[in-house]
Structure formats: structure tokens, C-alpha cells
Amino acid sequence: MGALKKPANTQRRTEKAAEYFSGVLSELKKVHWPNRRQLFTYTGVVFFAVAVVSVMMWIVDSGLSLALTKLLP
């Protein structure tokens, strides 16, 4: 038997993957990345928003729980 050859399909798949990641790197260079101060500010805003929504959900959950325990003895 002859020497084993790499199938053309595998080579084409490798070329397509390389082309895809080249495009990804090109797009990542266009992204406006936040500086350190902006990063901490945005992170603080997200944590605050999560805390507010969590408290609101806790209040609604407690209210519904209390209402159901009163309705269903």
C-alpha cells in the first residue's frame, strides 16, 4: 500500500479555522476596551444593580410566601 495521505477535507477545515480565528483577532483589535477606572466603576454598578434586584425579589418572595401561608392553613 502507498503512504497515508492527509485527506483534503481535513486540510480545508484547518484553513477555514485559521481564517476564522484571524478574523476574530482582527475584530478584537477594533474593540474599545475600558481602562482600569471604568472597569471598577462598571463592576460596582453591576454589583449594585444585582443587589437591588436581589432585595426586590426577596421582598416579593417573602410577601407571596406570607400570603400563601395565610390563605392555605
PQR file of N, CA, C, O and H, with PARSE charges and radii, in Angstrom:
ATOM      1  N   MET A   1       0.829  -1.181   0.000 -0.4000 1.5000
ATOM      2  CA  MET A   1       0.000   0.000   0.000 -0.0000 2.0000
ATOM      3  C   MET A   1       0.871   1.241   0.000  0.5500 1.7000
ATOM      4  O   MET A   1       2.030   1.209   0.413 -0.5500 1.4000
ATOM      5  N   GLY A   2       0.296   2.322  -0.467 -0.4000 1.5000
ATOM      6  CA  GLY A   2       1.025   3.579  -0.544 -0.0000 2.0000
ATOM      7  C   GLY A   2       1.054   4.289   0.803  0.5500 1.7000
ATOM      8  O   GLY A   2       0.428   3.862   1.773 -0.5500 1.4000
ATOM      9  H   GLY A   2      -0.645   2.347  -0.802  0.4000 1.0000
ATOM     10  N   ALA A   3       1.792   5.370   0.828 -0.4000 1.5000
ATOM     11  CA  ALA A   3       1.883   6.170   2.056 -0.0000 2.0000
ATOM     12  C   ALA A   3       0.527   6.816   2.345  0.5500 1.7000
ATOM     13  O   ALA A   3      -0.229   7.159   1.436 -0.5500 1.4000
ATOM     14  H   ALA A   3       2.301   5.717   0.040  0.4000 1.0000
ATOM     15  N   LEU A   4       0.252   6.966   3.621 -0.4000 1.5000
ATOM     16  CA  LEU A   4      -1.017   7.588   4.011 -0.0000 2.0000
ATOM     17  C   LEU A   4      -0.970   9.079   3.734  0.5500 1.7000
ATOM     18  O   LEU A   4      -0.009   9.759   4.092 -0.5500 1.4000
ATOM     19  H   LEU A   4       0.867   6.687   4.360  0.4000 1.0000
ATOM     20  N   LYS A   5      -2.008   9.577   3.099 -0.4000 1.5000
ATOM     21  CA  LYS A   5      -2.113  10.999   2.799 -0.0000 2.0000
ATOM     22  C   LYS A   5      -3.159  11.631   3.698  0.5500 1.7000
ATOM     23  O   LYS A   5      -4.131  10.990   4.097 -0.5500 1.4000
ATOM     24  H   LYS A   5      -2.789   9.025   2.808  0.4000 1.0000
ATOM     25  N   LYS A   6      -2.943  12.889   4.004 -0.4000 1.5000
ATOM     26  CA  LYS A   6      -3.928  13.648   4.764 -0.0000 2.0000
ATOM     27  C   LYS A   6      -5.083  13.963   3.819  0.5500 1.7000
ATOM     28  O   LYS A   6      -4.860  14.455   2.713 -0.5500 1.4000
ATOM     29  H   LYS A   6      -2.153  13.410   3.679  0.4000 1.0000
ATOM     30  N   PRO A   7      -6.303  13.688   4.239 -0.5600 1.5000
ATOM     31  CA  PRO A   7      -7.438  13.998   3.362  0.2800 2.0000
ATOM     32  C   PRO A   7      -7.545  15.498   3.097  0.5500 1.7000
ATOM     33  O   PRO A   7      -7.226  16.317   3.958 -0.5500 1.4000
ATOM     34  N   ALA A   8      -7.994  15.837   1.911 -0.4000 1.5000
ATOM     35  CA  ALA A   8      -8.123  17.246   1.526 -0.0000 2.0000
ATOM     36  C   ALA A   8      -9.144  17.952   2.408  0.5500 1.7000
ATOM     37  O   ALA A   8      -9.022  19.150   2.668 -0.5500 1.4000
ATOM     38  H   ALA A   8      -8.253  15.171   1.211  0.4000 1.0000
ATOM     39  N   ASN A   9     -10.147  17.216   2.868 -0.4000 1.5000
ATOM     40  CA  ASN A   9     -11.185  17.802   3.702 -0.0000 2.0000
ATOM     41  C   ASN A   9     -10.597  18.319   5.019  0.5500 1.7000
ATOM     42  O   ASN A   9     -10.976  19.393   5.486 -0.5500 1.4000
ATOM     43  H   ASN A   9     -10.246  16.244   2.657  0.4000 1.0000
ATOM     44  N   THR A  10      -9.683  17.567   5.613 -0.4000 1.5000
ATOM     45  CA  THR A  10      -9.062  17.979   6.877 -0.0000 2.0000
ATOM     46  C   THR A  10      -8.223  19.230   6.674  0.5500 1.7000
ATOM     47  O   THR A  10      -8.234  20.131   7.512 -0.5500 1.4000
ATOM     48  H   THR A  10      -9.375  16.694   5.234  0.4000 1.0000
ATOM     49  N   GLN A  11      -7.499  19.289   5.567 -0.4000 1.5000
ATOM     50  CA  GLN A  11      -6.676  20.459   5.284 -0.0000 2.0000
ATOM     51  C   GLN A  11      -7.558  21.688   5.086  0.5500 1.7000
ATOM     52  O   GLN A  11      -7.230  22.768   5.579 -0.5500 1.4000
ATOM     53  H   GLN A  11      -7.490  18.557   4.886  0.4000 1.0000
ATOM     54  N   ARG A  12      -8.660  21.541   4.381 -0.4000 1.5000
ATOM     55  CA  ARG A  12      -9.578  22.663   4.146 -0.0000 2.0000
ATOM     56  C   ARG A  12     -10.196  23.133   5.461  0.5500 1.7000
ATOM     57  O   ARG A  12     -10.374  24.332   5.676 -0.5500 1.4000
ATOM     58  H   ARG A  12      -8.927  20.664   3.981  0.4000 1.0000
ATOM     59  N   ARG A  13     -10.521  22.185   6.337 -0.4000 1.5000
ATOM     60  CA  ARG A  13     -11.098  22.535   7.634 -0.0000 2.0000
ATOM     61  C   ARG A  13     -10.090  23.334   8.463  0.5500 1.7000
ATOM     62  O   ARG A  13     -10.464  24.291   9.141 -0.5500 1.4000
ATOM     63  H   ARG A  13     -10.377  21.211   6.163  0.4000 1.0000
ATOM     64  N   THR A  14      -8.832  22.950   8.412 -0.4000 1.5000
ATOM     65  CA  THR A  14      -7.784  23.672   9.135 -0.0000 2.0000
ATOM     66  C   THR A  14      -7.633  25.086   8.593  0.5500 1.7000
ATOM     67  O   THR A  14      -7.473  26.035   9.360 -0.5500 1.4000
ATOM     68  H   THR A  14      -8.528  22.172   7.861  0.4000 1.0000
ATOM     69  N   GLU A  15      -7.683  25.226   7.277 -0.4000 1.5000
ATOM     70  CA  GLU A  15      -7.577  26.555   6.666 -0.0000 2.0000
ATOM     71  C   GLU A  15      -8.762  27.436   7.065  0.5500 1.7000
ATOM     72  O   GLU A  15      -8.590  28.624   7.339 -0.5500 1.4000
ATOM     73  H   GLU A  15      -7.813  24.454   6.654  0.4000 1.0000
ATOM     74  N   LYS A  16      -9.954  26.858   7.096 -0.4000 1.5000
ATOM     75  CA  LYS A  16     -11.137  27.626   7.481 -0.0000 2.0000
ATOM     76  C   LYS A  16     -11.056  28.058   8.943  0.5500 1.7000
ATOM     77  O   LYS A  16     -11.448  29.174   9.284 -0.5500 1.4000
ATOM     78  H   LYS A  16     -10.093  25.893   6.873  0.4000 1.0000
ATOM     79  N   ALA A  17     -10.548  27.178   9.808 -0.4000 1.5000
ATOM     80  CA  ALA A  17     -10.405  27.530  11.224 -0.0000 2.0000
ATOM     81  C   ALA A  17      -9.387  28.652  11.390  0.5500 1.7000
ATOM     82  O   ALA A  17      -9.606  29.579  12.169 -0.5500 1.4000
ATOM     83  H   ALA A  17     -10.230  26.271   9.531  0.4000 1.0000
ATOM     84  N   ALA A  18      -8.279  28.573  10.664 -0.4000 1.5000
ATOM     85  CA  ALA A  18      -7.259  29.623  10.742 -0.0000 2.0000
ATOM     86  C   ALA A  18      -7.823  30.951  10.249  0.5500 1.7000
ATOM     87  O   ALA A  18      -7.545  32.000  10.829 -0.5500 1.4000
ATOM     88  H   ALA A  18      -8.101  27.820  10.031  0.4000 1.0000
ATOM     89  N   GLU A  19      -8.607  30.908   9.189 -0.4000 1.5000
ATOM     90  CA  GLU A  19      -9.228  32.123   8.656 -0.0000 2.0000
ATOM     91  C   GLU A  19     -10.214  32.715   9.668  0.5500 1.7000
ATOM     92  O   GLU A  19     -10.275  33.931   9.845 -0.5500 1.4000
ATOM     93  H   GLU A  19      -8.833  30.055   8.718  0.4000 1.0000
ATOM     94  N   TYR A  20     -10.977  31.855  10.322 -0.4000 1.5000
ATOM     95  CA  TYR A  20     -11.946  32.309  11.324 -0.0000 2.0000
ATOM     96  C   TYR A  20     -11.234  33.013  12.479  0.5500 1.7000
ATOM     97  O   TYR A  20     -11.619  34.118  12.861 -0.5500 1.4000
ATOM     98  H   TYR A  20     -10.928  30.867  10.178  0.4000 1.0000
ATOM     99  N   PHE A  21     -10.205  32.385  13.032 -0.4000 1.5000
ATOM    100  CA  PHE A  21      -9.509  32.978  14.173 -0.0000 2.0000
ATOM    101  C   PHE A  21      -8.741  34.235  13.781  0.5500 1.7000
ATOM    102  O   PHE A  21      -8.551  35.127  14.608 -0.5500 1.4000
ATOM    103  H   PHE A  21      -9.892  31.487  12.721  0.4000 1.0000
ATOM    104  N   SER A  22      -8.303  34.312  12.545 -0.4000 1.5000
ATOM    105  CA  SER A  22      -7.677  35.536  12.060 -0.0000 2.0000
ATOM    106  C   SER A  22      -8.690  36.675  12.069  0.5500 1.7000
ATOM    107  O   SER A  22      -8.366  37.797  12.457 -0.5500 1.4000
ATOM    108  H   SER A  22      -8.457  33.587  11.874  0.4000 1.0000
ATOM    109  N   GLY A  23      -9.913  36.386  11.642 -0.4000 1.5000
ATOM    110  CA  GLY A  23     -10.981  37.385  11.669 -0.0000 2.0000
ATOM    111  C   GLY A  23     -11.346  37.789  13.086  0.5500 1.7000
ATOM    112  O   GLY A  23     -11.620  38.959  13.351 -0.5500 1.4000
ATOM    113  H   GLY A  23     -10.177  35.474  11.326  0.4000 1.0000
ATOM    114  N   VAL A  24     -11.349  36.822  13.999 -0.4000 1.5000
ATOM    115  CA  VAL A  24     -11.655  37.116  15.404 -0.0000 2.0000
ATOM    116  C   VAL A  24     -10.617  38.072  15.974  0.5500 1.7000
ATOM    117  O   VAL A  24     -10.972  39.055  16.626 -0.5500 1.4000
ATOM    118  H   VAL A  24     -11.126  35.871  13.784  0.4000 1.0000
ATOM    119  N   LEU A  25      -9.351  37.797  15.737 -0.4000 1.5000
ATOM    120  CA  LEU A  25      -8.292  38.680  16.240 -0.0000 2.0000
ATOM    121  C   LEU A  25      -8.403  40.073  15.632  0.5500 1.7000
ATOM    122  O   LEU A  25      -8.182  41.073  16.315 -0.5500 1.4000
ATOM    123  H   LEU A  25      -9.063  36.999  15.208  0.4000 1.0000
ATOM    124  N   SER A  26      -8.742  40.135  14.359 -0.4000 1.5000
ATOM    125  CA  SER A  26      -8.912  41.426  13.698 -0.0000 2.0000
ATOM    126  C   SER A  26     -10.032  42.229  14.353  0.5500 1.7000
ATOM    127  O   SER A  26      -9.885  43.432  14.567 -0.5500 1.4000
ATOM    128  H   SER A  26      -8.922  39.323  13.804  0.4000 1.0000
ATOM    129  N   GLU A  27     -11.141  41.581  14.671 -0.4000 1.5000
ATOM    130  CA  GLU A  27     -12.267  42.273  15.312 -0.0000 2.0000
ATOM    131  C   GLU A  27     -11.938  42.671  16.745  0.5500 1.7000
ATOM    132  O   GLU A  27     -12.368  43.729  17.203 -0.5500 1.4000
ATOM    133  H   GLU A  27     -11.261  40.604  14.497  0.4000 1.0000
ATOM    134  N   LEU A  28     -11.183  41.840  17.461 -0.4000 1.5000
ATOM    135  CA  LEU A  28     -10.816  42.175  18.839 -0.0000 2.0000
ATOM    136  C   LEU A  28      -9.929  43.415  18.909  0.5500 1.7000
ATOM    137  O   LEU A  28      -9.930  44.130  19.911 -0.5500 1.4000
ATOM    138  H   LEU A  28     -10.833  40.980  17.089  0.4000 1.0000
ATOM    139  N   LYS A  29      -9.179  43.665  17.853 -0.4000 1.5000
ATOM    140  CA  LYS A  29      -8.336  44.867  17.834 -0.0000 2.0000
ATOM    141  C   LYS A  29      -9.176  46.134  17.690  0.5500 1.7000
ATOM    142  O   LYS A  29      -8.715  47.222  18.036 -0.5500 1.4000
ATOM    143  H   LYS A  29      -9.178  43.084  17.039  0.4000 1.0000
ATOM    144  N   LYS A  30     -10.399  46.004  17.184 -0.4000 1.5000
ATOM    145  CA  LYS A  30     -11.276  47.157  16.990 -0.0000 2.0000
ATOM    146  C   LYS A  30     -12.075  47.505  18.245  0.5500 1.7000
ATOM    147  O   LYS A  30     -12.685  48.572  18.312 -0.5500 1.4000
ATOM    148  H   LYS A  30     -10.773  45.120  16.903  0.4000 1.0000
ATOM    149  N   VAL A  31     -12.077  46.623  19.231 -0.4000 1.5000
ATOM    150  CA  VAL A  31     -12.885  46.820  20.435 -0.0000 2.0000
ATOM    151  C   VAL A  31     -12.294  47.934  21.287  0.5500 1.7000
ATOM    152  O   VAL A  31     -11.079  48.015  21.466 -0.5500 1.4000
ATOM    153  H   VAL A  31     -11.581  45.756  19.176  0.4000 1.0000
ATOM    154  N   HIS A  32     -13.174  48.798  21.814 -0.4000 1.5000
ATOM    155  CA  HIS A  32     -12.743  49.841  22.751 -0.0000 2.0000
ATOM    156  C   HIS A  32     -12.780  49.232  24.145  0.5500 1.7000
ATOM    157  O   HIS A  32     -13.852  49.041  24.719 -0.5500 1.4000
ATOM    158  H   HIS A  32     -14.161  48.732  21.669  0.4000 1.0000
ATOM    159  N   TRP A  33     -11.600  48.928  24.688 -0.4000 1.5000
ATOM    160  CA  TRP A  33     -11.518  48.303  25.999 -0.0000 2.0000
ATOM    161  C   TRP A  33     -11.526  49.381  27.075  0.5500 1.7000
ATOM    162  O   TRP A  33     -10.878  50.415  26.910 -0.5500 1.4000
ATOM    163  H   TRP A  33     -10.729  49.083  24.222  0.4000 1.0000
ATOM    164  N   PRO A  34     -12.258  49.160  28.190 -0.5600 1.5000
ATOM    165  CA  PRO A  34     -12.301  50.166  29.258  0.2800 2.0000
ATOM    166  C   PRO A  34     -10.972  50.218  30.007  0.5500 1.7000
ATOM    167  O   PRO A  34     -10.249  49.226  30.100 -0.5500 1.4000
ATOM    168  N   ASN A  35     -10.670  51.407  30.538 -0.4000 1.5000
ATOM    169  CA  ASN A  35      -9.466  51.498  31.359 -0.0000 2.0000
ATOM    170  C   ASN A  35      -9.789  50.980  32.760  0.5500 1.7000
ATOM    171  O   ASN A  35     -10.921  50.584  33.034 -0.5500 1.4000
ATOM    172  H   ASN A  35     -11.257  52.213  30.461  0.4000 1.0000
ATOM    173  N   ARG A  36      -8.800  50.983  33.635 -0.4000 1.5000
ATOM    174  CA  ARG A  36      -8.954  50.398  34.963 -0.0000 2.0000
ATOM    175  C   ARG A  36     -10.060  51.090  35.767  0.5500 1.7000
ATOM    176  O   ARG A  36     -10.857  50.423  36.427 -0.5500 1.4000
ATOM    177  H   ARG A  36      -7.880  51.305  33.412  0.4000 1.0000
ATOM    178  N   ARG A  37     -10.109  52.407  35.712 -0.4000 1.5000
ATOM    179  CA  ARG A  37     -11.111  53.152  36.475 -0.0000 2.0000
ATOM    180  C   ARG A  37     -12.524  52.837  35.978  0.5500 1.7000
ATOM    181  O   ARG A  37     -13.433  52.609  36.777 -0.5500 1.4000
ATOM    182  H   ARG A  37      -9.462  52.948  35.175  0.4000 1.0000
ATOM    183  N   GLN A  38     -12.701  52.826  34.658 -0.4000 1.5000
ATOM    184  CA  GLN A  38     -14.009  52.499  34.088 -0.0000 2.0000
ATOM    185  C   GLN A  38     -14.423  51.074  34.465  0.5500 1.7000
ATOM    186  O   GLN A  38     -15.586  50.813  34.772 -0.5500 1.4000
ATOM    187  H   GLN A  38     -11.963  53.011  34.009  0.4000 1.0000
ATOM    188  N   LEU A  39     -13.460  50.170  34.435 -0.4000 1.5000
ATOM    189  CA  LEU A  39     -13.746  48.778  34.762 -0.0000 2.0000
ATOM    190  C   LEU A  39     -14.283  48.652  36.182  0.5500 1.7000
ATOM    191  O   LEU A  39     -15.275  47.959  36.411 -0.5500 1.4000
ATOM    192  H   LEU A  39     -12.515  50.382  34.185  0.4000 1.0000
ATOM    193  N   PHE A  40     -13.634  49.319  37.141 -0.4000 1.5000
ATOM    194  CA  PHE A  40     -14.096  49.257  38.527 -0.0000 2.0000
ATOM    195  C   PHE A  40     -15.446  49.955  38.688  0.5500 1.7000
ATOM    196  O   PHE A  40     -16.292  49.495  39.455 -0.5500 1.4000
ATOM    197  H   PHE A  40     -12.829  49.882  36.956  0.4000 1.0000
ATOM    198  N   THR A  41     -15.651  51.048  37.980 -0.4000 1.5000
ATOM    199  CA  THR A  41     -16.935  51.747  38.048 -0.0000 2.0000
ATOM    200  C   THR A  41     -18.057  50.863  37.515  0.5500 1.7000
ATOM    201  O   THR A  41     -19.094  50.717  38.162 -0.5500 1.4000
ATOM    202  H   THR A  41     -14.963  51.422  37.357  0.4000 1.0000
ATOM    203  N   TYR A  42     -17.856  50.278  36.348 -0.4000 1.5000
ATOM    204  CA  TYR A  42     -18.879  49.425  35.743 -0.0000 2.0000
ATOM    205  C   TYR A  42     -19.147  48.190  36.607  0.5500 1.7000
ATOM    206  O   TYR A  42     -20.291  47.755  36.740 -0.5500 1.4000
ATOM    207  H   TYR A  42     -17.014  50.397  35.822  0.4000 1.0000
ATOM    208  N   THR A  43     -18.097  47.637  37.185 -0.4000 1.5000
ATOM    209  CA  THR A  43     -18.260  46.472  38.054 -0.0000 2.0000
ATOM    210  C   THR A  43     -19.083  46.835  39.282  0.5500 1.7000
ATOM    211  O   THR A  43     -19.951  46.069  39.701 -0.5500 1.4000
ATOM    212  H   THR A  43     -17.168  47.990  37.077  0.4000 1.0000
ATOM    213  N   GLY A  44     -18.810  48.004  39.862 -0.4000 1.5000
ATOM    214  CA  GLY A  44     -19.585  48.463  41.014 -0.0000 2.0000
ATOM    215  C   GLY A  44     -21.048  48.668  40.671  0.5500 1.7000
ATOM    216  O   GLY A  44     -21.931  48.320  41.455 -0.5500 1.4000
ATOM    217  H   GLY A  44     -18.105  48.626  39.522  0.4000 1.0000
ATOM    218  N   VAL A  45     -21.305  49.233  39.498 -0.4000 1.5000
ATOM    219  CA  VAL A  45     -22.691  49.445  39.058 -0.0000 2.0000
ATOM    220  C   VAL A  45     -23.412  48.106  38.907  0.5500 1.7000
ATOM    221  O   VAL A  45     -24.568  47.972  39.310 -0.5500 1.4000
ATOM    222  H   VAL A  45     -20.588  49.515  38.861  0.4000 1.0000
ATOM    223  N   VAL A  46     -22.742  47.134  38.336 -0.4000 1.5000
ATOM    224  CA  VAL A  46     -23.356  45.812  38.149 -0.0000 2.0000
ATOM    225  C   VAL A  46     -23.645  45.168  39.502  0.5500 1.7000
ATOM    226  O   VAL A  46     -24.733  44.630  39.708 -0.5500 1.4000
ATOM    227  H   VAL A  46     -21.803  47.243  38.008  0.4000 1.0000
ATOM    228  N   PHE A  47     -22.680  45.219  40.432 -0.4000 1.5000
ATOM    229  CA  PHE A  47     -22.903  44.638  41.765 -0.0000 2.0000
ATOM    230  C   PHE A  47     -24.067  45.325  42.471  0.5500 1.7000
ATOM    231  O   PHE A  47     -24.886  44.661  43.107 -0.5500 1.4000
ATOM    232  H   PHE A  47     -21.797  45.656  40.265  0.4000 1.0000
ATOM    233  N   PHE A  48     -24.146  46.649  42.362 -0.4000 1.5000
ATOM    234  CA  PHE A  48     -25.236  47.388  42.991 -0.0000 2.0000
ATOM    235  C   PHE A  48     -26.579  46.983  42.390  0.5500 1.7000
ATOM    236  O   PHE A  48     -27.546  46.759  43.118 -0.5500 1.4000
ATOM    237  H   PHE A  48     -23.482  47.188  41.845  0.4000 1.0000
ATOM    238  N   ALA A  49     -26.637  46.891  41.078 -0.4000 1.5000
ATOM    239  CA  ALA A  49     -27.888  46.513  40.407 -0.0000 2.0000
ATOM    240  C   ALA A  49     -28.309  45.098  40.801  0.5500 1.7000
ATOM    241  O   ALA A  49     -29.491  44.845  41.031 -0.5500 1.4000
ATOM    242  H   ALA A  49     -25.852  47.073  40.487  0.4000 1.0000
ATOM    243  N   VAL A  50     -27.358  44.188  40.878 -0.4000 1.5000
ATOM    244  CA  VAL A  50     -27.671  42.816  41.289 -0.0000 2.0000
ATOM    245  C   VAL A  50     -28.197  42.802  42.717  0.5500 1.7000
ATOM    246  O   VAL A  50     -29.150  42.083  43.017 -0.5500 1.4000
ATOM    247  H   VAL A  50     -26.398  44.394  40.691  0.4000 1.0000
ATOM    248  N   ALA A  51     -27.586  43.592  43.604 -0.4000 1.5000
ATOM    249  CA  ALA A  51     -28.044  43.655  44.993 -0.0000 2.0000
ATOM    250  C   ALA A  51     -29.465  44.209  45.076  0.5500 1.7000
ATOM    251  O   ALA A  51     -30.291  43.680  45.820 -0.5500 1.4000
ATOM    252  H   ALA A  51     -26.812  44.176  43.360  0.4000 1.0000
ATOM    253  N   VAL A  52     -29.755  45.262  44.323 -0.4000 1.5000
ATOM    254  CA  VAL A  52     -31.096  45.859  44.343 -0.0000 2.0000
ATOM    255  C   VAL A  52     -32.136  44.865  43.841  0.5500 1.7000
ATOM    256  O   VAL A  52     -33.189  44.704  44.459 -0.5500 1.4000
ATOM    257  H   VAL A  52     -29.084  45.692  43.719  0.4000 1.0000
ATOM    258  N   VAL A  53     -31.855  44.206  42.741 -0.4000 1.5000
ATOM    259  CA  VAL A  53     -32.806  43.232  42.191 -0.0000 2.0000
ATOM    260  C   VAL A  53     -32.978  42.057  43.149  0.5500 1.7000
ATOM    261  O   VAL A  53     -34.085  41.541  43.303 -0.5500 1.4000
ATOM    262  H   VAL A  53     -31.001  44.337  42.239  0.4000 1.0000
ATOM    263  N   SER A  54     -31.896  41.632  43.791 -0.4000 1.5000
ATOM    264  CA  SER A  54     -31.986  40.533  44.756 -0.0000 2.0000
ATOM    265  C   SER A  54     -32.884  40.899  45.928  0.5500 1.7000
ATOM    266  O   SER A  54     -33.705  40.088  46.357 -0.5500 1.4000
ATOM    267  H   SER A  54     -30.996  42.051  43.666  0.4000 1.0000
ATOM    268  N   VAL A  55     -32.735  42.112  46.450 -0.4000 1.5000
ATOM    269  CA  VAL A  55     -33.581  42.558  47.562 -0.0000 2.0000
ATOM    270  C   VAL A  55     -35.039  42.634  47.117  0.5500 1.7000
ATOM    271  O   VAL A  55     -35.938  42.231  47.856 -0.5500 1.4000
ATOM    272  H   VAL A  55     -32.068  42.771  46.102  0.4000 1.0000
ATOM    273  N   MET A  56     -35.273  43.147  45.919 -0.4000 1.5000
ATOM    274  CA  MET A  56     -36.647  43.231  45.416 -0.0000 2.0000
ATOM    275  C   MET A  56     -37.263  41.837  45.281  0.5500 1.7000
ATOM    276  O   MET A  56     -38.422  41.634  45.641 -0.5500 1.4000
ATOM    277  H   MET A  56     -34.543  43.475  45.319  0.4000 1.0000
ATOM    278  N   MET A  57     -36.502  40.889  44.771 -0.4000 1.5000
ATOM    279  CA  MET A  57     -37.007  39.524  44.631 -0.0000 2.0000
ATOM    280  C   MET A  57     -37.261  38.894  45.997  0.5500 1.7000
ATOM    281  O   MET A  57     -38.227  38.149  46.163 -0.5500 1.4000
ATOM    282  H   MET A  57     -35.560  41.054  44.479  0.4000 1.0000
ATOM    283  N   TRP A  58     -36.407  39.183  46.973 -0.4000 1.5000
ATOM    284  CA  TRP A  58     -36.589  38.657  48.323 -0.0000 2.0000
ATOM    285  C   TRP A  58     -37.879  39.204  48.935  0.5500 1.7000
ATOM    286  O   TRP A  58     -38.625  38.470  49.583 -0.5500 1.4000
ATOM    287  H   TRP A  58     -35.622  39.787  46.839  0.4000 1.0000
ATOM    288  N   ILE A  59     -38.137  40.497  48.724 -0.4000 1.5000
ATOM    289  CA  ILE A  59     -39.359  41.112  49.252 -0.0000 2.0000
ATOM    290  C   ILE A  59     -40.595  40.478  48.616  0.5500 1.7000
ATOM    291  O   ILE A  59     -41.546  40.133  49.318 -0.5500 1.4000
ATOM    292  H   ILE A  59     -37.531  41.092  48.197  0.4000 1.0000
ATOM    293  N   VAL A  60     -40.586  40.325  47.302 -0.4000 1.5000
ATOM    294  CA  VAL A  60     -41.727  39.710  46.611 -0.0000 2.0000
ATOM    295  C   VAL A  60     -41.908  38.267  47.072  0.5500 1.7000
ATOM    296  O   VAL A  60     -43.030  37.834  47.333 -0.5500 1.4000
ATOM    297  H   VAL A  60     -39.813  40.605  46.732  0.4000 1.0000
ATOM    298  N   ASP A  61     -40.817  37.527  47.171 -0.4000 1.5000
ATOM    299  CA  ASP A  61     -40.885  36.133  47.601 -0.0000 2.0000
ATOM    300  C   ASP A  61     -41.433  36.027  49.020  0.5500 1.7000
ATOM    301  O   ASP A  61     -42.283  35.181  49.296 -0.5500 1.4000
ATOM    302  H   ASP A  61     -39.905  37.879  46.959  0.4000 1.0000
ATOM    303  N   SER A  62     -40.955  36.875  49.912 -0.4000 1.5000
ATOM    304  CA  SER A  62     -41.439  36.854  51.297 -0.0000 2.0000
ATOM    305  C   SER A  62     -42.918  37.218  51.359  0.5500 1.7000
ATOM    306  O   SER A  62     -43.680  36.599  52.102 -0.5500 1.4000
ATOM    307  H   SER A  62     -40.264  37.563  49.687  0.4000 1.0000
ATOM    308  N   GLY A  63     -43.323  38.209  50.590 -0.4000 1.5000
ATOM    309  CA  GLY A  63     -44.728  38.607  50.561 -0.0000 2.0000
ATOM    310  C   GLY A  63     -45.621  37.498  50.046  0.5500 1.7000
ATOM    311  O   GLY A  63     -46.668  37.221  50.632 -0.5500 1.4000
ATOM    312  H   GLY A  63     -42.704  38.712  49.987  0.4000 1.0000
ATOM    313  N   LEU A  64     -45.220  36.860  48.955 -0.4000 1.5000
ATOM    314  CA  LEU A  64     -46.017  35.756  48.416 -0.0000 2.0000
ATOM    315  C   LEU A  64     -46.058  34.581  49.382  0.5500 1.7000
ATOM    316  O   LEU A  64     -47.098  33.943  49.547 -0.5500 1.4000
ATOM    317  H   LEU A  64     -44.370  37.085  48.480  0.4000 1.0000
ATOM    318  N   SER A  65     -44.941  34.299  50.011 -0.4000 1.5000
ATOM    319  CA  SER A  65     -44.891  33.208  50.978 -0.0000 2.0000
ATOM    320  C   SER A  65     -45.826  33.482  52.151  0.5500 1.7000
ATOM    321  O   SER A  65     -46.563  32.597  52.584 -0.5500 1.4000
ATOM    322  H   SER A  65     -44.097  34.817  49.876  0.4000 1.0000
ATOM    323  N   LEU A  66     -45.794  34.698  52.659 -0.4000 1.5000
ATOM    324  CA  LEU A  66     -46.668  35.083  53.766 -0.0000 2.0000
ATOM    325  C   LEU A  66     -48.136  35.007  53.343  0.5500 1.7000
ATOM    326  O   LEU A  66     -48.974  34.511  54.096 -0.5500 1.4000
ATOM    327  H   LEU A  66     -45.195  35.418  52.308  0.4000 1.0000
ATOM    328  N   ALA A  67     -48.444  35.493  52.153 -0.4000 1.5000
ATOM    329  CA  ALA A  67     -49.822  35.467  51.661 -0.0000 2.0000
ATOM    330  C   ALA A  67     -50.323  34.033  51.499  0.5500 1.7000
ATOM    331  O   ALA A  67     -51.465  33.731  51.848 -0.5500 1.4000
ATOM    332  H   ALA A  67     -47.763  35.896  51.541  0.4000 1.0000
ATOM    333  N   LEU A  68     -49.484  33.158  50.978 -0.4000 1.5000
ATOM    334  CA  LEU A  68     -49.909  31.771  50.783 -0.0000 2.0000
ATOM    335  C   LEU A  68     -50.078  31.039  52.105  0.5500 1.7000
ATOM    336  O   LEU A  68     -50.976  30.207  52.235 -0.5500 1.4000
ATOM    337  H   LEU A  68     -48.557  33.403  50.695  0.4000 1.0000
ATOM    338  N   THR A  69     -49.232  31.331  53.091 -0.4000 1.5000
ATOM    339  CA  THR A  69     -49.400  30.673  54.390 -0.0000 2.0000
ATOM    340  C   THR A  69     -50.667  31.155  55.084  0.5500 1.7000
ATOM    341  O   THR A  69     -51.274  30.403  55.846 -0.5500 1.4000
ATOM    342  H   THR A  69     -48.502  32.006  52.986  0.4000 1.0000
ATOM    343  N   LYS A  70     -51.077  32.394  54.834 -0.4000 1.5000
ATOM    344  CA  LYS A  70     -52.327  32.906  55.411 -0.0000 2.0000
ATOM    345  C   LYS A  70     -53.542  32.306  54.695  0.5500 1.7000
ATOM    346  O   LYS A  70     -54.552  32.003  55.330 -0.5500 1.4000
ATOM    347  H   LYS A  70     -50.584  33.005  54.215  0.4000 1.0000
ATOM    348  N   LEU A  71     -53.441  32.137  53.376 -0.4000 1.5000
ATOM    349  CA  LEU A  71     -54.560  31.599  52.602 -0.0000 2.0000
ATOM    350  C   LEU A  71     -54.732  30.096  52.788  0.5500 1.7000
ATOM    351  O   LEU A  71     -55.854  29.596  52.870 -0.5500 1.4000
ATOM    352  H   LEU A  71     -52.621  32.383  52.860  0.4000 1.0000
ATOM    353  N   LEU A  72     -53.623  29.390  52.852 -0.4000 1.5000
ATOM    354  CA  LEU A  72     -53.671  27.927  52.969 -0.0000 2.0000
ATOM    355  C   LEU A  72     -53.218  27.521  54.366  0.5500 1.7000
ATOM    356  O   LEU A  72     -52.018  27.447  54.633 -0.5500 1.4000
ATOM    357  H   LEU A  72     -52.712  29.796  52.785  0.4000 1.0000
ATOM    358  N   PRO A  73     -54.166  27.259  55.254 -0.5600 1.5000
ATOM    359  CA  PRO A  73     -53.781  26.949  56.645  0.2800 2.0000
ATOM    360  C   PRO A  73     -53.097  25.639  56.802  0.5500 1.7000
ATOM    361  O   PRO A  73     -52.727  25.266  57.916 -0.5500 1.4000
TER
END
